Amino acid sequence: MQYYKAEDVMQLTGAKINKAYEIIRNLNKKYKKRFPECELLQGKVPKWYFHEAMGLKEEGVEENEAQTKSEA
């Protein structure tokens, strides 16, 4: 599984470092409620979950969709 660190969250959201850590903490709390059996890494958030929670498409998905449409 791939993770975002606070620096990545800063880049993606434009937030400062403290806010990035707050976002990660909040997302990890929600993740733990959804998947109680999972262990989480402090200061990191799974990439797929970050994208889902923030309403973003995963990296490369947009490119693959555009390529598939152009081939059709």
mmCIF file of the N, C-alpha and C atoms, coordinates in Angstrom:
data_MODEL
# 
_entry.id   MODEL 
# 
loop_
_atom_site.group_PDB 
_atom_site.id 
_atom_site.type_symbol 
_atom_site.label_atom_id 
_atom_site.label_alt_id 
_atom_site.label_comp_id 
_atom_site.label_asym_id 
_atom_site.label_entity_id 
_atom_site.label_seq_id 
_atom_site.pdbx_PDB_ins_code 
_atom_site.Cartn_x 
_atom_site.Cartn_y 
_atom_site.Cartn_z 
_atom_site.occupancy 
_atom_site.B_iso_or_equiv 
_atom_site.pdbx_formal_charge 
_atom_site.auth_seq_id 
_atom_site.auth_comp_id 
_atom_site.auth_asym_id 
_atom_site.auth_atom_id 
_atom_site.pdbx_PDB_model_num 
ATOM 1   N N  . MET A 1 1  ? 0.851   -1.165 0.000   1.00 0.00 ? 1  MET A N  1 
ATOM 2   C CA . MET A 1 1  ? 0.000   0.000  0.000   1.00 0.00 ? 1  MET A CA 1 
ATOM 3   C C  . MET A 1 1  ? 0.901   1.234  0.000   1.00 0.00 ? 1  MET A C  1 
ATOM 4   N N  . GLN A 1 2  ? 0.501   2.240  -0.757  1.00 0.00 ? 2  GLN A N  1 
ATOM 5   C CA . GLN A 1 2  ? 1.263   3.478  -0.820  1.00 0.00 ? 2  GLN A CA 1 
ATOM 6   C C  . GLN A 1 2  ? 0.627   4.527  0.080   1.00 0.00 ? 2  GLN A C  1 
ATOM 7   N N  . TYR A 1 3  ? 1.460   5.388  0.632   1.00 0.00 ? 3  TYR A N  1 
ATOM 8   C CA . TYR A 1 3  ? 1.006   6.377  1.596   1.00 0.00 ? 3  TYR A CA 1 
ATOM 9   C C  . TYR A 1 3  ? 1.440   7.782  1.193   1.00 0.00 ? 3  TYR A C  1 
ATOM 10  N N  . TYR A 1 4  ? 0.665   8.765  1.655   1.00 0.00 ? 4  TYR A N  1 
ATOM 11  C CA . TYR A 1 4  ? 1.072   10.160 1.579   1.00 0.00 ? 4  TYR A CA 1 
ATOM 12  C C  . TYR A 1 4  ? 1.590   10.566 2.942   1.00 0.00 ? 4  TYR A C  1 
ATOM 13  N N  . LYS A 1 5  ? 2.676   11.343 2.959   1.00 0.00 ? 5  LYS A N  1 
ATOM 14  C CA . LYS A 1 5  ? 3.189   11.940 4.178   1.00 0.00 ? 5  LYS A CA 1 
ATOM 15  C C  . LYS A 1 5  ? 2.678   13.378 4.239   1.00 0.00 ? 5  LYS A C  1 
ATOM 16  N N  . ALA A 1 6  ? 2.948   14.063 5.325   1.00 0.00 ? 6  ALA A N  1 
ATOM 17  C CA . ALA A 1 6  ? 2.468   15.428 5.517   1.00 0.00 ? 6  ALA A CA 1 
ATOM 18  C C  . ALA A 1 6  ? 2.947   16.348 4.388   1.00 0.00 ? 6  ALA A C  1 
ATOM 19  N N  . GLU A 1 7  ? 4.171   16.158 3.924   1.00 0.00 ? 7  GLU A N  1 
ATOM 20  C CA . GLU A 1 7  ? 4.703   16.993 2.845   1.00 0.00 ? 7  GLU A CA 1 
ATOM 21  C C  . GLU A 1 7  ? 3.887   16.812 1.563   1.00 0.00 ? 7  GLU A C  1 
ATOM 22  N N  . ASP A 1 8  ? 3.458   15.586 1.298   1.00 0.00 ? 8  ASP A N  1 
ATOM 23  C CA . ASP A 1 8  ? 2.633   15.311 0.118   1.00 0.00 ? 8  ASP A CA 1 
ATOM 24  C C  . ASP A 1 8  ? 1.270   15.980 0.247   1.00 0.00 ? 8  ASP A C  1 
ATOM 25  N N  . VAL A 1 9  ? 0.680   15.879 1.449   1.00 0.00 ? 9  VAL A N  1 
ATOM 26  C CA . VAL A 1 9  ? -0.623  16.487 1.700   1.00 0.00 ? 9  VAL A CA 1 
ATOM 27  C C  . VAL A 1 9  ? -0.520  18.009 1.555   1.00 0.00 ? 9  VAL A C  1 
ATOM 28  N N  . MET A 1 10 ? 0.615   18.576 1.998   1.00 0.00 ? 10 MET A N  1 
ATOM 29  C CA . MET A 1 10 ? 0.836   20.010 1.838   1.00 0.00 ? 10 MET A CA 1 
ATOM 30  C C  . MET A 1 10 ? 0.796   20.404 0.372   1.00 0.00 ? 10 MET A C  1 
ATOM 31  N N  . GLN A 1 11 ? 1.486   19.651 -0.464  1.00 0.00 ? 11 GLN A N  1 
ATOM 32  C CA . GLN A 1 11 ? 1.532   19.946 -1.900  1.00 0.00 ? 11 GLN A CA 1 
ATOM 33  C C  . GLN A 1 11 ? 0.155   19.813 -2.545  1.00 0.00 ? 11 GLN A C  1 
ATOM 34  N N  . LEU A 1 12 ? -0.561  18.774 -2.193  1.00 0.00 ? 12 LEU A N  1 
ATOM 35  C CA . LEU A 1 12 ? -1.853  18.502 -2.817  1.00 0.00 ? 12 LEU A CA 1 
ATOM 36  C C  . LEU A 1 12 ? -2.943  19.474 -2.386  1.00 0.00 ? 12 LEU A C  1 
ATOM 37  N N  . THR A 1 13 ? -2.866  19.959 -1.147  1.00 0.00 ? 13 THR A N  1 
ATOM 38  C CA . THR A 1 13 ? -3.928  20.808 -0.621  1.00 0.00 ? 13 THR A CA 1 
ATOM 39  C C  . THR A 1 13 ? -3.551  22.279 -0.523  1.00 0.00 ? 13 THR A C  1 
ATOM 40  N N  . GLY A 1 14 ? -2.256  22.562 -0.510  1.00 0.00 ? 14 GLY A N  1 
ATOM 41  C CA . GLY A 1 14 ? -1.804  23.935 -0.317  1.00 0.00 ? 14 GLY A CA 1 
ATOM 42  C C  . GLY A 1 14 ? -1.809  24.348 1.143   1.00 0.00 ? 14 GLY A C  1 
ATOM 43  N N  . ALA A 1 15 ? -1.994  23.394 2.027   1.00 0.00 ? 15 ALA A N  1 
ATOM 44  C CA . ALA A 1 15 ? -2.048  23.668 3.467   1.00 0.00 ? 15 ALA A CA 1 
ATOM 45  C C  . ALA A 1 15 ? -0.632  23.772 4.033   1.00 0.00 ? 15 ALA A C  1 
ATOM 46  N N  . LYS A 1 16 ? -0.538  24.365 5.196   1.00 0.00 ? 16 LYS A N  1 
ATOM 47  C CA . LYS A 1 16 ? 0.737   24.414 5.917   1.00 0.00 ? 16 LYS A CA 1 
ATOM 48  C C  . LYS A 1 16 ? 0.929   23.080 6.631   1.00 0.00 ? 16 LYS A C  1 
ATOM 49  N N  . ILE A 1 17 ? 2.130   22.870 7.180   1.00 0.00 ? 17 ILE A N  1 
ATOM 50  C CA . ILE A 1 17 ? 2.496   21.573 7.753   1.00 0.00 ? 17 ILE A CA 1 
ATOM 51  C C  . ILE A 1 17 ? 1.568   21.162 8.901   1.00 0.00 ? 17 ILE A C  1 
ATOM 52  N N  . ASN A 1 18 ? 1.225   22.079 9.798   1.00 0.00 ? 18 ASN A N  1 
ATOM 53  C CA . ASN A 1 18 ? 0.351   21.723 10.923  1.00 0.00 ? 18 ASN A CA 1 
ATOM 54  C C  . ASN A 1 18 ? -1.021  21.279 10.430  1.00 0.00 ? 18 ASN A C  1 
ATOM 55  N N  . LYS A 1 19 ? -1.555  21.969 9.437   1.00 0.00 ? 19 LYS A N  1 
ATOM 56  C CA . LYS A 1 19 ? -2.860  21.611 8.882   1.00 0.00 ? 19 LYS A CA 1 
ATOM 57  C C  . LYS A 1 19 ? -2.773  20.259 8.160   1.00 0.00 ? 19 LYS A C  1 
ATOM 58  N N  . ALA A 1 20 ? -1.661  20.006 7.486   1.00 0.00 ? 20 ALA A N  1 
ATOM 59  C CA . ALA A 1 20 ? -1.482  18.727 6.795   1.00 0.00 ? 20 ALA A CA 1 
ATOM 60  C C  . ALA A 1 20 ? -1.519  17.570 7.794   1.00 0.00 ? 20 ALA A C  1 
ATOM 61  N N  . TYR A 1 21 ? -0.845  17.734 8.939   1.00 0.00 ? 21 TYR A N  1 
ATOM 62  C CA . TYR A 1 21 ? -0.884  16.693 9.970   1.00 0.00 ? 21 TYR A CA 1 
ATOM 63  C C  . TYR A 1 21 ? -2.293  16.546 10.546  1.00 0.00 ? 21 TYR A C  1 
ATOM 64  N N  . GLU A 1 22 ? -3.005  17.653 10.686  1.00 0.00 ? 22 GLU A N  1 
ATOM 65  C CA . GLU A 1 22 ? -4.381  17.594 11.184  1.00 0.00 ? 22 GLU A CA 1 
ATOM 66  C C  . GLU A 1 22 ? -5.278  16.836 10.204  1.00 0.00 ? 22 GLU A C  1 
ATOM 67  N N  . ILE A 1 23 ? -5.105  17.099 8.922   1.00 0.00 ? 23 ILE A N  1 
ATOM 68  C CA . ILE A 1 23 ? -5.871  16.382 7.893   1.00 0.00 ? 23 ILE A CA 1 
ATOM 69  C C  . ILE A 1 23 ? -5.591  14.886 7.982   1.00 0.00 ? 23 ILE A C  1 
ATOM 70  N N  . ILE A 1 24 ? -4.324  14.523 8.101   1.00 0.00 ? 24 ILE A N  1 
ATOM 71  C CA . ILE A 1 24 ? -3.942  13.113 8.196   1.00 0.00 ? 24 ILE A CA 1 
ATOM 72  C C  . ILE A 1 24 ? -4.557  12.475 9.436   1.00 0.00 ? 24 ILE A C  1 
ATOM 73  N N  . ARG A 1 25 ? -4.484  13.152 10.573  1.00 0.00 ? 25 ARG A N  1 
ATOM 74  C CA . ARG A 1 25 ? -5.078  12.604 11.808  1.00 0.00 ? 25 ARG A CA 1 
ATOM 75  C C  . ARG A 1 25 ? -6.574  12.370 11.635  1.00 0.00 ? 25 ARG A C  1 
ATOM 76  N N  . ASN A 1 26 ? -7.273  13.361 11.075  1.00 0.00 ? 26 ASN A N  1 
ATOM 77  C CA . ASN A 1 26 ? -8.722  13.232 10.890  1.00 0.00 ? 26 ASN A CA 1 
ATOM 78  C C  . ASN A 1 26 ? -9.069  12.110 9.920   1.00 0.00 ? 26 ASN A C  1 
ATOM 79  N N  . LEU A 1 27 ? -8.341  12.016 8.827   1.00 0.00 ? 27 LEU A N  1 
ATOM 80  C CA . LEU A 1 27 ? -8.608  10.944 7.863   1.00 0.00 ? 27 LEU A CA 1 
ATOM 81  C C  . LEU A 1 27 ? -8.303  9.576  8.477   1.00 0.00 ? 27 LEU A C  1 
ATOM 82  N N  . ASN A 1 28 ? -7.242  9.484  9.269   1.00 0.00 ? 28 ASN A N  1 
ATOM 83  C CA . ASN A 1 28 ? -6.907  8.202  9.899   1.00 0.00 ? 28 ASN A CA 1 
ATOM 84  C C  . ASN A 1 28 ? -7.951  7.784  10.932  1.00 0.00 ? 28 ASN A C  1 
ATOM 85  N N  . LYS A 1 29 ? -8.559  8.746  11.636  1.00 0.00 ? 29 LYS A N  1 
ATOM 86  C CA . LYS A 1 29 ? -9.643  8.419  12.570  1.00 0.00 ? 29 LYS A CA 1 
ATOM 87  C C  . LYS A 1 29 ? -10.825 7.819  11.812  1.00 0.00 ? 29 LYS A C  1 
ATOM 88  N N  . LYS A 1 30 ? -11.174 8.445  10.687  1.00 0.00 ? 30 LYS A N  1 
ATOM 89  C CA . LYS A 1 30 ? -12.289 7.940  9.878   1.00 0.00 ? 30 LYS A CA 1 
ATOM 90  C C  . LYS A 1 30 ? -11.953 6.582  9.265   1.00 0.00 ? 30 LYS A C  1 
ATOM 91  N N  . TYR A 1 31 ? -10.702 6.425  8.845   1.00 0.00 ? 31 TYR A N  1 
ATOM 92  C CA . TYR A 1 31 ? -10.250 5.161  8.272   1.00 0.00 ? 31 TYR A CA 1 
ATOM 93  C C  . TYR A 1 31 ? -10.361 4.041  9.300   1.00 0.00 ? 31 TYR A C  1 
ATOM 94  N N  . LYS A 1 32 ? -9.948  4.351  10.537  1.00 0.00 ? 32 LYS A N  1 
ATOM 95  C CA . LYS A 1 32 ? -9.975  3.346  11.611  1.00 0.00 ? 32 LYS A CA 1 
ATOM 96  C C  . LYS A 1 32 ? -11.410 2.934  11.945  1.00 0.00 ? 32 LYS A C  1 
ATOM 97  N N  . LYS A 1 33 ? -12.361 3.889  11.867  1.00 0.00 ? 33 LYS A N  1 
ATOM 98  C CA . LYS A 1 33 ? -13.763 3.537  12.105  1.00 0.00 ? 33 LYS A CA 1 
ATOM 99  C C  . LYS A 1 33 ? -14.285 2.632  10.997  1.00 0.00 ? 33 LYS A C  1 
ATOM 100 N N  . ARG A 1 34 ? -13.858 2.886  9.785   1.00 0.00 ? 34 ARG A N  1 
ATOM 101 C CA . ARG A 1 34 ? -14.317 2.109  8.629   1.00 0.00 ? 34 ARG A CA 1 
ATOM 102 C C  . ARG A 1 34 ? -13.658 0.729  8.580   1.00 0.00 ? 34 ARG A C  1 
ATOM 103 N N  . PHE A 1 35 ? -12.391 0.665  8.956   1.00 0.00 ? 35 PHE A N  1 
ATOM 104 C CA . PHE A 1 35 ? -11.626 -0.583 8.936   1.00 0.00 ? 35 PHE A CA 1 
ATOM 105 C C  . PHE A 1 35 ? -10.965 -0.789 10.299  1.00 0.00 ? 35 PHE A C  1 
ATOM 106 N N  . PRO A 1 36 ? -11.738 -1.188 11.316  1.00 0.00 ? 36 PRO A N  1 
ATOM 107 C CA . PRO A 1 36 ? -11.193 -1.267 12.683  1.00 0.00 ? 36 PRO A CA 1 
ATOM 108 C C  . PRO A 1 36 ? -10.058 -2.280 12.856  1.00 0.00 ? 36 PRO A C  1 
ATOM 109 N N  . GLU A 1 37 ? -9.974  -3.269 11.999  1.00 0.00 ? 37 GLU A N  1 
ATOM 110 C CA . GLU A 1 37 ? -8.940  -4.295 12.155  1.00 0.00 ? 37 GLU A CA 1 
ATOM 111 C C  . GLU A 1 37 ? -7.583  -3.861 11.598  1.00 0.00 ? 37 GLU A C  1 
ATOM 112 N N  . CYS A 1 38 ? -7.530  -2.746 10.883  1.00 0.00 ? 38 CYS A N  1 
ATOM 113 C CA . CYS A 1 38 ? -6.284  -2.291 10.252  1.00 0.00 ? 38 CYS A CA 1 
ATOM 114 C C  . CYS A 1 38 ? -5.406  -1.509 11.214  1.00 0.00 ? 38 CYS A C  1 
ATOM 115 N N  . GLU A 1 39 ? -4.115  -1.642 11.012  1.00 0.00 ? 39 GLU A N  1 
ATOM 116 C CA . GLU A 1 39 ? -3.135  -0.831 11.736  1.00 0.00 ? 39 GLU A CA 1 
ATOM 117 C C  . GLU A 1 39 ? -2.747  0.329  10.823  1.00 0.00 ? 39 GLU A C  1 
ATOM 118 N N  . LEU A 1 40 ? -2.581  1.499  11.412  1.00 0.00 ? 40 LEU A N  1 
ATOM 119 C CA . LEU A 1 40 ? -2.211  2.682  10.645  1.00 0.00 ? 40 LEU A CA 1 
ATOM 120 C C  . LEU A 1 40 ? -0.829  3.156  11.027  1.00 0.00 ? 40 LEU A C  1 
ATOM 121 N N  . LEU A 1 41 ? -0.191  3.859  10.113  1.00 0.00 ? 41 LEU A N  1 
ATOM 122 C CA . LEU A 1 41 ? 1.111   4.445  10.380  1.00 0.00 ? 41 LEU A CA 1 
ATOM 123 C C  . LEU A 1 41 ? 0.911   5.907  10.749  1.00 0.00 ? 41 LEU A C  1 
ATOM 124 N N  . GLN A 1 42 ? 1.448   6.305  11.874  1.00 0.00 ? 42 GLN A N  1 
ATOM 125 C CA . GLN A 1 42 ? 1.288   7.677  12.340  1.00 0.00 ? 42 GLN A CA 1 
ATOM 126 C C  . GLN A 1 42 ? 1.958   8.640  11.356  1.00 0.00 ? 42 GLN A C  1 
ATOM 127 N N  . GLY A 1 43 ? 1.254   9.693  10.999  1.00 0.00 ? 43 GLY A N  1 
ATOM 128 C CA . GLY A 1 43 ? 1.799   10.705 10.102  1.00 0.00 ? 43 GLY A CA 1 
ATOM 129 C C  . GLY A 1 43 ? 1.702   10.358 8.638   1.00 0.00 ? 43 GLY A C  1 
ATOM 130 N N  . LYS A 1 44 ? 0.995   9.276  8.311   1.00 0.00 ? 44 LYS A N  1 
ATOM 131 C CA . LYS A 1 44 ? 0.812   8.873  6.922   1.00 0.00 ? 44 LYS A CA 1 
ATOM 132 C C  . LYS A 1 44 ? -0.632  8.467  6.703   1.00 0.00 ? 44 LYS A C  1 
ATOM 133 N N  . VAL A 1 45 ? -1.111  8.640  5.478   1.00 0.00 ? 45 VAL A N  1 
ATOM 134 C CA . VAL A 1 45 ? -2.475  8.255  5.128   1.00 0.00 ? 45 VAL A CA 1 
ATOM 135 C C  . VAL A 1 45 ? -2.412  7.473  3.812   1.00 0.00 ? 45 VAL A C  1 
ATOM 136 N N  . PRO A 1 46 ? -3.162  6.376  3.703   1.00 0.00 ? 46 PRO A N  1 
ATOM 137 C CA . PRO A 1 46 ? -3.160  5.631  2.446   1.00 0.00 ? 46 PRO A CA 1 
ATOM 138 C C  . PRO A 1 46 ? -3.585  6.532  1.285   1.00 0.00 ? 46 PRO A C  1 
ATOM 139 N N  . LYS A 1 47 ? -2.860  6.449  0.173   1.00 0.00 ? 47 LYS A N  1 
ATOM 140 C CA . LYS A 1 47 ? -3.139  7.316  -0.978  1.00 0.00 ? 47 LYS A CA 1 
ATOM 141 C C  . LYS A 1 47 ? -4.564  7.142  -1.483  1.00 0.00 ? 47 LYS A C  1 
ATOM 142 N N  . TRP A 1 48 ? -4.998  5.890  -1.623  1.00 0.00 ? 48 TRP A N  1 
ATOM 143 C CA . TRP A 1 48 ? -6.329  5.663  -2.189  1.00 0.00 ? 48 TRP A CA 1 
ATOM 144 C C  . TRP A 1 48 ? -7.406  6.274  -1.301  1.00 0.00 ? 48 TRP A C  1 
ATOM 145 N N  . TYR A 1 49 ? -7.201  6.194  0.018   1.00 0.00 ? 49 TYR A N  1 
ATOM 146 C CA . TYR A 1 49 ? -8.197  6.723  0.942   1.00 0.00 ? 49 TYR A CA 1 
ATOM 147 C C  . TYR A 1 49 ? -8.194  8.249  0.927   1.00 0.00 ? 49 TYR A C  1 
ATOM 148 N N  . PHE A 1 50 ? -7.029  8.846  0.833   1.00 0.00 ? 50 PHE A N  1 
ATOM 149 C CA . PHE A 1 50 ? -6.933  10.298 0.728   1.00 0.00 ? 50 PHE A CA 1 
ATOM 150 C C  . PHE A 1 50 ? -7.702  10.781 -0.491  1.00 0.00 ? 50 PHE A C  1 
ATOM 151 N N  . HIS A 1 51 ? -7.470  10.138 -1.629  1.00 0.00 ? 51 HIS A N  1 
ATOM 152 C CA . HIS A 1 51 ? -8.153  10.526 -2.869  1.00 0.00 ? 51 HIS A CA 1 
ATOM 153 C C  . HIS A 1 51 ? -9.661  10.355 -2.738  1.00 0.00 ? 51 HIS A C  1 
ATOM 154 N N  . GLU A 1 52 ? -10.084 9.254  -2.150  1.00 0.00 ? 52 GLU A N  1 
ATOM 155 C CA . GLU A 1 52 ? -11.519 8.999  -1.966  1.00 0.00 ? 52 GLU A CA 1 
ATOM 156 C C  . GLU A 1 52 ? -12.142 10.051 -1.046  1.00 0.00 ? 52 GLU A C  1 
ATOM 157 N N  . ALA A 1 53 ? -11.513 10.320 0.074   1.00 0.00 ? 53 ALA A N  1 
ATOM 158 C CA . ALA A 1 53 ? -12.051 11.259 1.062   1.00 0.00 ? 53 ALA A CA 1 
ATOM 159 C C  . ALA A 1 53 ? -12.069 12.694 0.545   1.00 0.00 ? 53 ALA A C  1 
ATOM 160 N N  . MET A 1 54 ? -11.089 13.053 -0.273  1.00 0.00 ? 54 MET A N  1 
ATOM 161 C CA . MET A 1 54 ? -10.994 14.416 -0.779  1.00 0.00 ? 54 MET A CA 1 
ATOM 162 C C  . MET A 1 54 ? -11.731 14.596 -2.112  1.00 0.00 ? 54 MET A C  1 
ATOM 163 N N  . GLY A 1 55 ? -12.310 13.519 -2.626  1.00 0.00 ? 55 GLY A N  1 
ATOM 164 C CA . GLY A 1 55 ? -13.048 13.606 -3.882  1.00 0.00 ? 55 GLY A CA 1 
ATOM 165 C C  . GLY A 1 55 ? -12.155 13.774 -5.100  1.00 0.00 ? 55 GLY A C  1 
ATOM 166 N N  . LEU A 1 56 ? -10.949 13.220 -5.022  1.00 0.00 ? 56 LEU A N  1 
ATOM 167 C CA . LEU A 1 56 ? -9.987  13.317 -6.123  1.00 0.00 ? 56 LEU A CA 1 
ATOM 168 C C  . LEU A 1 56 ? -9.891  11.979 -6.834  1.00 0.00 ? 56 LEU A C  1 
ATOM 169 N N  . LYS A 1 57 ? -9.489  12.026 -8.087  1.00 0.00 ? 57 LYS A N  1 
ATOM 170 C CA . LYS A 1 57 ? -9.209  10.781 -8.791  1.00 0.00 ? 57 LYS A CA 1 
ATOM 171 C C  . LYS A 1 57 ? -7.791  10.363 -8.461  1.00 0.00 ? 57 LYS A C  1 
ATOM 172 N N  . GLU A 1 58 ? -7.553  9.067  -8.476  1.00 0.00 ? 58 GLU A N  1 
ATOM 173 C CA . GLU A 1 58 ? -6.209  8.573  -8.185  1.00 0.00 ? 58 GLU A CA 1 
ATOM 174 C C  . GLU A 1 58 ? -5.273  8.939  -9.323  1.00 0.00 ? 58 GLU A C  1 
ATOM 175 N N  . GLU A 1 59 ? -3.971  9.031  -8.998  1.00 0.00 ? 59 GLU A N  1 
ATOM 176 C CA . GLU A 1 59 ? -2.972  9.350  -9.996  1.00 0.00 ? 59 GLU A CA 1 
ATOM 177 C C  . GLU A 1 59 ? -3.005  8.330  -11.119 1.00 0.00 ? 59 GLU A C  1 
ATOM 178 N N  . GLY A 1 60 ? -2.961  8.808  -12.342 1.00 0.00 ? 60 GLY A N  1 
ATOM 179 C CA . GLY A 1 60 ? -2.922  7.924  -13.488 1.00 0.00 ? 60 GLY A CA 1 
ATOM 180 C C  . GLY A 1 60 ? -4.288  7.491  -13.979 1.00 0.00 ? 60 GLY A C  1 
ATOM 181 N N  . VAL A 1 61 ? -5.327  7.610  -13.176 1.00 0.00 ? 61 VAL A N  1 
ATOM 182 C CA . VAL A 1 61 ? -6.660  7.177  -13.590 1.00 0.00 ? 61 VAL A CA 1 
ATOM 183 C C  . VAL A 1 61 ? -7.175  8.074  -14.706 1.00 0.00 ? 61 VAL A C  1 
ATOM 184 N N  . GLU A 1 62 ? -7.000  9.381  -14.561 1.00 0.00 ? 62 GLU A N  1 
ATOM 185 C CA . GLU A 1 62 ? -7.457  10.315 -15.588 1.00 0.00 ? 62 GLU A CA 1 
ATOM 186 C C  . GLU A 1 62 ? -6.750  10.045 -16.900 1.00 0.00 ? 62 GLU A C  1 
ATOM 187 N N  . GLU A 1 63 ? -5.441  9.784  -16.842 1.00 0.00 ? 63 GLU A N  1 
ATOM 188 C CA . GLU A 1 63 ? -4.678  9.506  -18.053 1.00 0.00 ? 63 GLU A CA 1 
ATOM 189 C C  . GLU A 1 63 ? -5.172  8.237  -18.723 1.00 0.00 ? 63 GLU A C  1 
ATOM 190 N N  . ASN A 1 64 ? -5.434  7.186  -17.941 1.00 0.00 ? 64 ASN A N  1 
ATOM 191 C CA . ASN A 1 64 ? -5.912  5.924  -18.494 1.00 0.00 ? 64 ASN A CA 1 
ATOM 192 C C  . ASN A 1 64 ? -7.291  6.087  -19.120 1.00 0.00 ? 64 ASN A C  1 
ATOM 193 N N  . GLU A 1 65 ? -8.175  6.853  -18.467 1.00 0.00 ? 65 GLU A N  1 
ATOM 194 C CA . GLU A 1 65 ? -9.520  7.076  -19.004 1.00 0.00 ? 65 GLU A CA 1 
ATOM 195 C C  . GLU A 1 65 ? -9.457  7.840  -20.318 1.00 0.00 ? 65 GLU A C  1 
ATOM 196 N N  . ALA A 1 66 ? -8.595  8.859  -20.394 1.00 0.00 ? 66 ALA A N  1 
ATOM 197 C CA . ALA A 1 66 ? -8.459  9.652  -21.617 1.00 0.00 ? 66 ALA A CA 1 
ATOM 198 C C  . ALA A 1 66 ? -7.918  8.793  -22.747 1.00 0.00 ? 66 ALA A C  1 
ATOM 199 N N  . GLN A 1 67 ? -6.959  7.930  -22.433 1.00 0.00 ? 67 GLN A N  1 
ATOM 200 C CA . GLN A 1 67 ? -6.367  7.061  -23.438 1.00 0.00 ? 67 GLN A CA 1 
ATOM 201 C C  . GLN A 1 67 ? -7.404  6.046  -23.935 1.00 0.00 ? 67 GLN A C  1 
ATOM 202 N N  . THR A 1 68 ? -8.203  5.489  -23.049 1.00 0.00 ? 68 THR A N  1 
ATOM 203 C CA . THR A 1 68 ? -9.233  4.526  -23.422 1.00 0.00 ? 68 THR A CA 1 
ATOM 204 C C  . THR A 1 68 ? -10.279 5.181  -24.319 1.00 0.00 ? 68 THR A C  1 
ATOM 205 N N  . LYS A 1 69 ? -10.683 6.397  -24.003 1.00 0.00 ? 69 LYS A N  1 
ATOM 206 C CA . LYS A 1 69 ? -11.686 7.104  -24.810 1.00 0.00 ? 69 LYS A CA 1 
ATOM 207 C C  . LYS A 1 69 ? -11.148 7.407  -26.205 1.00 0.00 ? 69 LYS A C  1 
ATOM 208 N N  . SER A 1 70 ? -9.862  7.776  -26.308 1.00 0.00 ? 70 SER A N  1 
ATOM 209 C CA . SER A 1 70 ? -9.291  8.107  -27.600 1.00 0.00 ? 70 SER A CA 1 
ATOM 210 C C  . SER A 1 70 ? -9.119  6.872  -28.472 1.00 0.00 ? 70 SER A C  1 
ATOM 211 N N  . GLU A 1 71 ? -8.975  5.697  -27.853 1.00 0.00 ? 71 GLU A N  1 
ATOM 212 C CA . GLU A 1 71 ? -8.831  4.456  -28.612 1.00 0.00 ? 71 GLU A CA 1 
ATOM 213 C C  . GLU A 1 71 ? -10.168 3.968  -29.138 1.00 0.00 ? 71 GLU A C  1 
ATOM 214 N N  . ALA A 1 72 ? -11.265 4.356  -28.489 1.00 0.00 ? 72 ALA A N  1 
ATOM 215 C CA . ALA A 1 72 ? -12.592 3.867  -28.871 1.00 0.00 ? 72 ALA A CA 1 
ATOM 216 C C  . ALA A 1 72 ? -13.133 4.522  -30.122 1.00 0.00 ? 72 ALA A C  1 
# 
